[in-house]
């Protein structure tokens, strides 16, 4: 799966998710750090990448309706330290069928993974 990590996620995830077989790029390493959300979103969509972020600007499921994009994961942890974020995201990708999240809105919390799929 082609992934894009937002700048608010640990860079260590690039290597960890690559090890799991994904093609991962990172907003900071691409030179998009500090750019507005529309630019980051546009780059992800243009390159067919599933965006992973903590940014609540991406939380509006009406704006980011399943089926209208390549996929989006919003990560919301109680204590979102770098280690906790890396572990929780890596765990989700290791034990779930991430490929099935294409074109979906995914909410990842401390204890749940909720997938909103496109209407059929």
ABEGO torsion letter per residue (X at the ends): XBBBBBAABBAAAAAAAAAAGBBBBBAAAAGABGBBAAAAAAAAAAAGBBBBBABAAAABAAABBBGABAEBBBBBBABBBAAAAAAAAAAAAAABBAAAABGBBBBBBAABBBBBBBBX
